[in-house]
Every structure is written in structure tokens, then in C-alpha cells.
């Protein structure tokens, strides 16, 4: 009897594992798009595994693949951006791990709430391969690659369809450490929009009054999607 009592806490804290997939939309913000623009969205998908430590905390690791794009010609920030005519398009691959915190006890077998909002924060790494130009006379336009650590964070909602099936809705933000997703990096020559004095003679290397971008910030990207995961253990092990 004593060993059964000793083992019961271990059983109640048994680790639950999940695998799942998700699909949704993706976009970015940087020197071409300053705010989320619904007219410039791409598709994204993910495969992930999750380990639930208890009814509140989970660790999720996964791979995301997304298409990102942006163009001054679609919704320019101002007349100077329209004259710049920068654009890019490409594929991003991200590997990341995040900790999730659930605000409601939806995992318990006898829970009265089959859903829970949650928040997450983690660390990852992304690689972007794209094609684009930083301005209309860019002699180096074409293919390019950039990579960077990223900090993923966001919010979501999970709904337990059955003991082994969980439906999720998630909005995620990625803070990157690169300014080159849109091919307008801080290494580019920077010309103020309201430059004093006569225009330079070399308009190709340094086109007059074209602001390549802001060298003091970095590019961000965003995911919005739904997911479905399958549990290998009974959810009711958490009591």
C-alpha cells in the first residue's frame, strides 16, 4: 500500500506528449511595410511537438515555413517610397522552442472548461532566402539570403475536442536581429528624405532624396494560424 501511495504523485504528474501541425498567414514589418498590411500576406505552415509538464506549463518545439513579401508599389509609405520602388519575395524557415502558460485548467479530465487562453515566449533561429531590390536602380538586385536569431512571443487559445485532440488558434510575433529580410539593410547607404544642398551626381549608388531605410531598427514578422495536435497520453493524468 505504501508504494502505491508513493507512486500516485508520479502518475498524476505524468508527462504528456503531443505532435501537431498548423497552417495560416504570415507577414512582416520593416522598411517597406511599417504596419501589418492585409494586402501583403503570405502563407505559413508548421510542424511541432509539445511536452506538457502540468496543467499550466508546456514546452513546444517546431519548424515553421513561411512566404514573406512586400512592395513599395502596392501600398507606399509616402511619395519617396513610391519613387524608391523596393520590393522582395521569398521563403523563411524558422526553428524555435517556446514555453507556453495556460490560464485555465482545460487539460484535467473533469475540467468544466474545455478551453484555455495562453501566452508564450521563447527563442529561435530563422533563415530567409529571397529575391528583390532595394531601389529602382539597384544594380545588385536579385537573390539574397539572411539569417538571424529570433524571439517568438504571442497569445493563443486552445480547445480540447477530445482527450487526444486539441484545436488551437494562435497569433505570434517574431522579433528578429536582422534588418535585411526586405533587402534594405543598415549597410545600405542612407540618404535623408529632406536633404540639404544640391543632389549628388551619382544617382545610381546614392539616388537623391531616396531613403533606403531606417538603420536603427530591425525587421519583424508575424504568424496567424490554426493548429491541430494529437496527444499520446490521456489528458486525464493531470488532476
Secondary structure, DSSP 8 states (H G I E B T S, - for coil): -HHHHHHHHHHHT--EEEEEEEEEEEEEESSS-SS--TTS-EEEEEEEEEEE-SSSEEEEEEEEEEEEEEETTTS-SSHHHHHH--EEEEEEEEEEEEEEEESS--SSTT-S-SEEEEEEEEEEEEEEEEEEESSTT-TT-EEEEEEEEEEEEEEEEEEESSSSEEEEEEEEEEEES-S-TTS--TTS----TT--SS--S-TTTS-TT-----TT---EEEEEEEEEEEESS-GGG--
